[in-house]
Amino acid sequence: MFTGIIETLGIIQEIKKENTNLHITIRSSLVDEFKIDQSVAHNGVCLTVVAITEDNYTVTAIHETIMKTNLSDWKTGDIVNLERAMKLGDRLDGHIVQGHVDQTGTCKSIAEMNGSWYFTFEYDEKLNNITIEKGSITVNGVSLTVVNSKENEFSVAIIPYTYEHTNFKNFKIGTIINLEFDVIGKYVRRLYSIKI
């Protein structure tokens, strides 16, 4: 379980393919605090630490994860948002995030607004995910508030701190991002779709 509050950034050092799996080695300032079998969110994708060296750690992504996320676009040198699992009893500064990406989306526009930024993303509405105005959304693991909610797109407002301390600063029009929709909204949507 995560909160969508990014702790630090990691830099991809190596990606190795083994059958349909990817072994991804990342450099991070948090390596000294990691342990094998620990869950860490990478751009919102919950992956398990399988190896640790002095400066780097490695996680493995299976085919199912690769197909539902932007992992297939990752390359050496890319910067990823990192968050460790929340501790029971900590403040929930973001919202409830599972680290299970629902689908990818695409950056449609970026507008600078006097010191902040508005990013607009579009996604495939056929997968039955929804946003609501002022509801929660996770974009590349970052907990954000939805503005301008539409059927297949939404916007978020990014403050300078978030812009500088996440990989939002590297987004361009066309960038593929990971989306995790609000878990409560998903349950409500599912309940309303059941025919009684």
N, C-alpha and C positions, 0 to 999 in steps of 0.2 A: 504494500500500500504506500502511495506517495501523496504529495500535496501539490506538486506542480511549481514548487519554489526551487529554482535552479541553484545548486551549491557552487558549482565551478564549471569550467569548460575543459574538455579533453581534446587531445590531438591524435588522430588515427596514425599509427606508425606502420602498420602492416595489415593486409587482408589476405588470408589464405583460404582457398576453396578446397573442400574435401567432400567428394561426392556432391550432395545437394546442400551441405552445410557451409557456413562461413565462419572462420576463426578470425576475430578482429582484435588486434593488439592496440592498446590506447595508452598514451602518456597522460598522467594526471597528478596533480598536487595531492590528491587524496590517497594515493597508492599505499602509503604507510598505514592507513587506517582500514584498508580493505582486508578481507579474508576470503579464502576459497569457499564457494557455495553462497556467497552474499549476492543479494539481488540489487542491481543498480539500474536506474532508468537512463537510457541513452537516447536523446531526442524523443523521450516519451516511451521508448521501448524497454520493457523490463527484460534484462539479460543477466545470466548468472556468471559470476567470476569463476573461471576454471583454472587460471594460472596467474602467478604474480612473480615479477622480477623486481630488480632494484627500483626502476623508474616507471615500469609499465605493468599492465595487467591485460589478460586476455579473456574474452567472452566468446561464446559460440551461439550463432543464430541458425535455427533450422529452416527448412524450406517454407513451412507455413508462415513463419514470422517474416521471412524475406518477401514473400508474395503480398503480404498485407501492409507493408511499410515502405519507407524510402531507402531501406538498407541496400538494395541493389544498386543505388546511385552513389553510395559512399565510396570514397577513394582516399589513398594515403595523403595526409596533410589536411584533410577536412577537420573542422572544429565541430564537436558535438556537445550538447547540453547534458550535464550530469547531475543526478540527484540520487542520494542513497534513500533506502526505505525509511519511512518515518518511525520514530520511537513512540511507543505507547505512552501517553501522558504529555507529549509535546503539544504546543499550540498548532492548530491547523490553520496556517496562514494563507494557504491557497484554497483548494477544494479537494474532495475525495477523488484521487486519481489511481487507477489500477495498474497502469503501465501496460495495458492491453490496447494497442492501437486498433481503432475501428476501420479506418481507411486513410488513404492519402488525399491530399488536396493540392491545389496549385495557387501560387501567389499571382493574383490578377492585377493588383495595383499597389503602389506605395506612394503616399503623399506626406510630405513634411509639413507640419502645422505649428510653426513658431516654437520649436523646441521639443515637440513630440512628433510621433509618426502614426499615420493610419495605414494599416495593412488590410487589404481585402483579399479573401481567399474564396475559391470556388471548389465545389466537390460534387461527386455523383450522387444525386438525390435518390437514385433507384435503390441504393443500399439501405434506405429507410432510416437514416440518421437525421436528426433535426437539431436546430439551435433555436433559442428564444431570446428576445431582447432582454439584455441585462443578465442573461444566464451564464453559466460557466462553460468554458471550452479549453481543451489543452492542445496547444500548437507546438510541435517539437518538444513536448514535455513541459511547456510553460503554461501555468494556470492563468487564464485571462478571462475578461468579461466581454461578452458579445455585444457589439453595437451594429445597427443596421442589418438585422437578421432577415434573410430572404430564404426562399425554398431551397436554393442550391448554393448560396453564398452568404458570407457574413464578413464583418470588419472587426478589428480590434485596435485599440489605442495603446501605443507603446510609449512609456515614459523614458527619459534618457538613461536612467539606471538599468532598466531592463534591456534597452537597446545595446548598451555597452557590455553588459555582463552575460549575454546570451548570444546565440548565433543569428539572432534577428538582423544584426548589422551586416551579415553576409547575404541576406535574401535579395533576390532580384525578381523581376517579373518572369514567371515561368518556373521558379523554384518549386520543387515538389516537397511537401511537408507532411509530417505525421499528424493525424487528428485522433484524439480520443474525446468523444462526446460525453456529456454529463451522465453519470451512471444512473442517477435518479430519473432523468428524462428518458433514458433507454428503457427502464422498467415500466414507466408510465406508458410509453409508446407501445410496448409489448402487451400490457394489460388491455389497452384500448383496441388492439388488433385482434384479440381473442374473441371469437364468436361464441356466445353463451346460449 
